[in-house]
């Protein structure tokens, strides 16, 4: 039976996330309609499905044009639109346009998205909810003089960040006072180019932290639950490579304190749907001991994340389906006391890139694609790829995510290694060799790593 009044849902995205949304629609009895670019017009996941052409292959002329997307959804007679992740998923303009045209946006209200999309109001909201912040400026910086004053007050090194930023853009480091002016102006210039907003704020640069995030889910009636945390510390250029849950270094006390504050924050902003609060876990206490550290709020991602299967595997919940249900007006189907988090889960993102050649993209035809054994449901692969699929040069190079669950972290690492070794991807280079090197490294297995370097790589 369709959720609420949704009978036709417009999928405003591509690739793996589009295929994932379609699976949830199938389970809910909803007809998915794909918006596609010319590059994706014949993608395997659209076979036998309804599609609407958005425009040329380049994202700026298709997936990133909110007017084209909303017009296509109206043309296809869809009553709801799911933005997925990436592209326009955190664009309040798209959410507002959907509302104006009578289309339900599967995500938070535009005002909640706009609030948490701007870093200063987001931090103010988080502070009121009881979340701990990273020390820094009191809001955006008016000019270089204000930047110098804030940096000297906070103490070096400091990080200048775009107010409307994301994905590592609009960020510059200053390690002493002579570097402040250039860091401030460069961050502002990049922020204007990337986001159309040159405002910059400043934070203390906490080097060597762990990246931890909390998954939340909320309905329209003020009910909010968390679905545990994920450790996303293994990154390259602020892009996550491996995620796991639970975080192997987070203390139980800090975990529970932050869970409660994250729920309060989500309730206070009137959030609806799935979202993620991101934190930096510092190494307070003895050097490098994260078990005595503090989770410091960085931002909220107002969408479902790429790595949501980690939380799904550990909880048994279908977060994608539940997100669609609550945005259709249903109450949350589960309460906090009924969410049981089981075992240890690890996810590896496999990209069509050559990690031995500076992560050079490797577009082209995947001539053979063979998935690993499911091992009784403990190995999951989320993908939009099949043998013969052509990886386009225009978009993110993710071809699949491999997710495993086991009773312990050690067993989960072994299961992931088996899964990756048994996968067959021919025709393009992939990051599988890098993931195997990380998993085998002593640094990863003993948790002696942070965001500054990829453990075990270069091999």
N, C-alpha and C positions, 0 to 999 in steps of 0.2 A: 504493500500500500504506500502511495507517495507520502512523503513527510509534509505535513501541513498542506499548503495549497500548491506545492511545487509539483508540476508534471513535466516541465521541460527546463533544464538548467544549462546555461551557457558556460562552456569551459573556456575562459579567457587566458589560456596558457598553452604550453606545448610540451612535448617530450614526456619524461617520466612522470611529472606531476599531473599532466593531462590524463595519462593512462590511469593514474591513482584515483583521480576524481571520478573518472568513468566507472571504475570498479565499485566505488561507494554508491554512485547513482544506481548501478545495476542492483545492488543489494537493497536499496530503498525503493525500488520500483519507479525511478525517475529516468526520463529520457535525457541523456547528455547530448548536447550539440557543440561541436568543436569549432572555435574560431581558428583558422589556420592561415599561415602565410603561404606564398607560392612554394617556398622551400619544403614545407611540411604537407603539401596538398595530398601526397600519396604515402604518408607515413603509415607503418603497419598498424598502429593503434587506432587509426581512423577507418580502417577497413570495415565496411558494412555499417558505418555510423554516418549520422548527418554532419555535414560540415558547411561552414560559411567562409568564403575567402575574405581575409582582412586586408591583404595588400602584398607588396613585394617581400622578398626574403629578409631584407634588413628590418630589424626589430623596430626602429624608429618610424617606419612606414606601415607597421602592422601591429605587433603586440604592445607597443609602447604608445599608441595613439588612442587615448580614452574615447574620443568621439567615434572613431571607427568601431571600437569594441562595443560601445553601447548601442550604436546604430545596428550592428550585426546581431546583437542579442534581441533587439526589438524586431528586426526583420525575421528572425527565426522563431518569434512568438514564445520567447522564454520568459518565465516569471521570476527567475533567479539567475545570478551570475556568480561564479566562483573564480577568483583571481589567482588561486594557487599560491606560489611563492616566486619571488623575483618579479621582473617586469613591473606591472602596476599594482602589485599586491598590497603595498603600503601607501598608496596614493589616495589621499582623502578626496581629491577631485573626482576620481572614478567612483568612489563610494557615494558622493553627493550627487553625481550625475545619474547613477542608478536609481537613487531615491526620487529624483525629479522626474524620471521616466517610468516610475511604477515598477521597477525591478528590484527585487530583494538582493542586496549585496551580502554574500556569504562571508561575513567578517564583521568587525566591530563597527559601530556607528562612526560616521565621518568625523564627528567632533572628538571622540575618544582617540581615533587614529591621529588626528592633527595634534592633539595634546601630547601624546607620547612620541610623536615623530619629531617634535622640537625638544632638544635635549634639556634646556633649562626648565621649562614647565614640567617635563617628565621627572627630573631630579627633585623638584619641589614637591611633587605629588608623592614620590617615593619616600622622601624624608618624613612627610606627614604620616605616612603609613608605618613608619618605624624601620624602614630599610636603611642600612648604613651606606654612606656615599664615599666616593673617592675625594679627598681634599682638593680644593681648587678655587677658581674664581666664583664670585657671586653673580652668576649669569653671564651674558655675552659681554665681550670687551669692546669698549667704545673706540679705542685707538691704541697706538703703540705705547703711549704713556701708561694707560690703564693695564696693558699687558705686562709691562715691566714691574709695576707696583704689585700686581697679583702674583707674579712669578717670585719676586723677592719675599713676599709674605708667605708663600706656600713652601718655598725651598726647591732647589734644583735636584734632579732634572724635572722638566715639566713638558707636557704635551698639549699643543694647541689643536683643537678639533672643530670641525664644522658643526654649526648648530643644527643644520638639516642633513648631516652627513650619514654615511654608512658605507660598508664594504671597504673600509680602510682609506677612503679618499678624503681629502681635506684635512690631513693630519701631518703635523710637523713637530719635531723634538727640539727643545732648547736645553743645553746642558749647563750653560752659564749666561750671565746677563748680556754678553756681547752677541749672543745668538738669538735673542728674543725678537728683535725687529724683523729680521729676515724670516724667522719661523712664523711669526704672526702674519706677515704680508703674504708669504707663499701659501700658507694654509687658507687664507681668505681668497686669494686668487684662484686656487684650485676648487674651493667651495663654490665660487661663482660659476666657474666653467662646468662643474659636475652637477650642481643642484640649483643654480640660479639664485643662491642665497649666500652672500659673502660673510655673514656673521660668524664669529668664532668665539669659543670659550676656552678655558684652560683647566687642565687637571694635573695633579701630581703624577709623574710617570712612575708607576709601580712596576719595576722591571722584574721579570722572573716569576710572574703570577700564574695561576691556573685559571682557565676559562670554564666557568660552571654556569649552567642555565636551568631554570625551573619551568616546567610545562604547566600551564594553567588552562582551565576550561570553564566557561561561564555561560549562563543562560540569561534571558531577558528579565528574570525575576529576582536577580540579586544573588543567586546561588553560584558559588565558585568552588571548584576543587582543584587540587594540584595532583599531578601524576608523576611525582618524583623529580629528581634532577638528572642532568646529563653532564658529563665532563667532556668538553670539546677542546682540550688544550692542544692536541696535535693539529697544528695549522701551518699553512704556508701563505704569507702575504695576507693575513687575516681571513683566509678561506679555510674552512674546516676540512680535515682529511679523515679523521677517525673520531667517533663519538662513542661513549660508553655510559652505562648506568648500572649501579650507583657510582658516584665519584669515589675512587679508591682512597682519597686523601682527606675527605671532608668529615669533620667530627660530627657525631650524632646531635650534639647540642646546637652547633651552628646550623646544621641542616633543619632541625625542627623550628628554631627561632625564625629562620628566614622563610620557611614554608608559610608560617602564620602571617608574617608581614607581607609576603607576596599576595596572599589571598586578600588581605585588607586593601592593598593598593589596587588590585583588580576590581574589587567591589566599589571603591571610591570613584573610579573613573567611569562607571557604568559600562564596563566592557562586556561584549557578547562574542562568543565563539572561542576558538583556540588561540592562545598567545604564549609568548615565551619571555621571561625576564632573564636578562643576562647579567652575570656578575663576574668580577675578578676576585679570586681567592688569593689573598696575600699570604706571605710566609711570616706572619707575626710569631713572636716567640723565638726559638733558636733558629738559626739560619737554615732556610730550606725546609723547615718543618711545617707543612701545610695543615697538619692535623691540629695545630694551634692557631690557624689563621682565621681571618674574618672575610665573609662574603661582602663585597662592596658593589652596590648597584651601578651598572653602566647604562643600560637602556632596556626598552621593551620592544620586542619585535611583534607588531600587531598583525600576525598572520600565523598560519600553520607553517612549521619549519621543515626543511629538507629532511632533517634527522628525526622527525616524529615517530618513525617506526621503532626506534629504540624504546620509547615510552610505551608504544603499543605492544611490543613483544614482552616487555616486563610486566605490564598490567593486564594484558588480555583485552584491552579496550580497542575499539575502532574509532580513533580520534577524528578521522575524516568524516565518517558517517555521523558521528555525534555533533560535529561542528555544523553540518548541514541541517541536522534536526533542530538544534537550538536556534539557529538563524531563521528557521521556518516557524518559530514560536513555541516549540516544545520545551518542556522543562527538562533539566538534566536527568538522564535515565539512571544515574548512580550517585550515591552520597559518598563523602570522604571515607567513612568507616567501612565501606564495602570495596574500596580499592586496595587490592592486595598486590604488592610489588614483589615479584618472584625472581630469584636468581640474579645472574649477571648477564648483561646484553652488550654486545659490541657491534658497531656498524662501520664498514669501510666504504667510502665513496670511490667508485672506479670511473676514471675519466679517460677519454681518448687523448692522451698526452704522452710524451716521451720524457719521463723524469730524469733519464740519464743525459738528456740534451736540453737542460734548462727548462723542462716542462713545456717544450714546444708542442703546440696543438697538432693533433694527428687526424684531421678530417679524412673522409673517404668511405669506401664500402667495407662493411664488416662481412667478410665472406663466409665466416662460420662462427656461430655463437651457441655455446653449450653451457647450460647452467649446472651448478653443483647439486648433489643429492640433498633432499630436504631434511634428511636425518630425523624422521618422525615429527616434522613440523618445527624443529628447532633451528632450521636454516631457512631464511627467507630472502628472496631476491626481488627487489622492486625495479622494474625496467620497462622501457618502451621499445626495446631493441629486439630484433630477430635477425637470423641469417639473411643477408642481402640488404640490410638497412644501410643507408648512406648517412654518415655523420656530417651535417652541414657545417660550413665554416663560419656561420653568422652568430652562433649562440654558444652558451655554456657547453662544455664538452662532456658533461656527465652522461655516461651510458647505462650505469646501473648502480644500485646500492646493495651490498651484501650485509645482511643482519643475522647474527647468531645469538642464541641464548643457551646458557648452561648453568649448573648449580653454583659454580665458583668462577672467579675471574680467570684462573689458570686454565680451567677446562674450556672456557669461552675462547681464550686465545688459541688453544689447540684446535677447537672446532673451526674457527675462522681460518686458520692456516690450511686445514684440510679442504675447506670450501674453495679458497682462492687457488690452491694448487690444482684442483679438479676442474676449474673453469677453463673453457676454451674460447678465446677471442682472437680471431685471425683476420688479417687485412688492415688493421690499424695498431699502432702502439697504444699501450695502456699503462696505468699506474700500478698494476698488480705487483710487479717486482718491488716497487717502493714499499707497498703495504706489507709484503712478506718480510722485508728487511726491518721495518719498524716493529712488527710483532715479535720477531726473533731477537731484537736488541735487548741487552741487559737493562738499559735505561728505561725502556717501556715496561718491561716485566717487573722491575723493582720500583717503578714510579719515581725515578729520579730525573724528571724532566719538567720543563715549563714551556711557556709560549715563545720563548726566544729561539728555539731550534727544533727541528724535526728529529726525534730520537731515532738513532740507527740509520739516518740518511744525511748526506751521501753514505752509501754502504762502505 
